[in-house]
Amino acid sequence: MQLFKKTDYKWTFQNIGGSTRVKIQSGEDLRHLGELDQKMWTVLSCPVSGLEIDSKSLAYADNDADGKIHIGDVVATANWLTDAVVNPDILLQGSDSIALADINQENETGKKLYVSAVQILKNLGKEAESISVVDTSDSIAIFAKTRFNGDGIITENSTDAAEEKEVIAAAIAATGGADDRSGDKGVTGDQIEAFYAALADYKAWQEAKPKMVFAEDTANVLELHDALDAKVKDFFLRSRLAAFNAESTAALDVQVSRIEAISADNLTDKNDEIASYPLQRITGKAELDLTAPVNPAWDAQFSKLISIAVDKKKKSLTEAEWDEIGAKVAEYKAWLGAKAGATVESLGIDKVNEMLKADKKQALLDLVAQDKALEEEANGITAVDKLTHLHRDFYTLLRNYITLQDFYDKDQDVKAIFQAGTLIIDQRACHLCMRVTNPGAQASMAPTSGMYLIYCTCTAKGAPAPIEIVAAMTMGETGDLFVGKNCIFYDRNGLDYDAVVTKIIDNPISIKQAFWSPYRRMAKWAEDLINKRAAEKDAQIMADTTAKMADAKVPAEGEAPAVKPSFDIAKFAGIFAAIGMALGLIGAALADFFGSFTAWWHWIVFFVVLLLLISGPSMIMAWLKLRKRNIAPLLNANGWAVNAQSLVNIPFGATLTDEVHYPLVKIADPFAEKGMPAWKKWLIGIVSIAVIVCGLWLANLCAWAGFRSPLPCFNKPAEEEVVIEEQASATEEEAATMEVPEEPAAAE
């Protein structure tokens, strides 16, 4: 597909999610999707799993079956659908059924779909004018009454001949069979070939059976000889060593100490230990004494073998005679090792010969060929299933692919296909919840979304496995949110999960939360500081106490106890003076500052400015971040290729999280703490106001209203004004009493 294809087709545009996007609103738009500039697509690819849409529909849209739906897949699917129907506008309805009359029979694609749709309804025994997703999804029901269904697998229902039915059943048992479209077990052509090959091999193997030296006991002799061979040869080797060095006989024989070590235990539990002892007592004579006792762990097997394979008159057995017994069954052992056709052994040689003689192989292969002849028709039935699924779901896919229209829909009941459900936590309902399919990618990309994110592990009794979700908190306060908090998650089908918070990515939630965040941080800092200082002080006290107790000296008899020096105030006089001076300077500075407030509104301006200085930067930063919240990083982390910003601004974010709203009630709490009487509250209030006013008056903070402080430190400016006024009055009086000199008369 070309990156950009010039066209005269007129598209409709809309402004949504902070970007201008194409609006798909007609069947003609679907016909021309291949002409839409790829740069205008909101999504370039999305996964076929983990979304709230029928996975079968997504698989049908994934034409190359690579697990991703790319733009080329969407365009190809749109072209196939618009060719398959008479009026493509019906594809925008999202109906789960399509009328037969709406299938376009003017082209080859539509003709095949129509014929297959009629065949499906016929197989289901329905007389209907439309076909639905339910009709096409149940392939077992569609093919239940059909003898052949095009999958190349035949079942017992594929033939009426009893012998052929018997062979098919035997072939299924021998090869494991294959699942037919009808839901029954059947066999393929290759499995039929393998079954008859196994029959022939088994027959040939049975015919090569050697002479049975010990008649019907030959198999028993072979089994017993193999079980005892290593133990018997061990005995003969020990005997030869004892003959070589008689002094080693005791060491080669069973040690008494070994028997003593287990004698106190239940010997039935020590069979492995006993089995490790020699087969017979070692005497240095290299032959087995058939009349002597045998190791109890091997006695039963040895006695049984001797009774079958050795002449009853013999009193001993040499190593050569033992090897002769093995040689007699060696040919039989080799024949068993060359067994062929074991998969049909359960039938027995007589039934194998009977089936080979009847030879229904070609007849069954002909049935397979008849079934395969209908492969195209059966594939047409699959194509009808594709049509019904995409007829229902393709437009939903487009609304979440080209524009993310479902995500930004005003109707809160309409959810995007990536919205997995609702998380109930901290008296809020978070509707923007997504499945986490790649935790590693989420860890690196999610923080760039700018959203307050809560990761949870969710488990439910009816769910096959736990799921991981991420929920965006877009309204309210941080409240009581913390890692480890339990909550409830509801998926799109209403199944409730027990959820636990595993991770939180902290970003601004709201302007209100940003306003209070500095104060919360200060309170947290103060609380941590107090706790730290208290812990340090407690540890210091304990350490000092322990040290004093360790260093304490008990005075000897008659010795006077040590006198603790008295507190010397002179040493601390300088410190007290410095503290007093500092407090005085601070008080004077505050008095000068607040003394400049000469009107009541000055105080209001002061508090407003103070609040802005503390909360303003946090609120501005939050406002900037809230305007730029973006879900694209979350989608990208889940395997989407998002081609445009998808913002979650403040107004839209308010629709993604529901806060709790209680009605106003006037019901007394039966467990409420008893409050103070009203007269005490009034008295405390009046006294508090009086103390505040008195403090303001003494600090000269009410001077603007004419109430000057009586304290001398605040009266200096007033005394200086009196002196200045007196000096000015004296100057005026002196000027008034001074005589003005007369001007000299002008010369005549």
Disulfide bonds with the S-S distance in Angstrom:
none
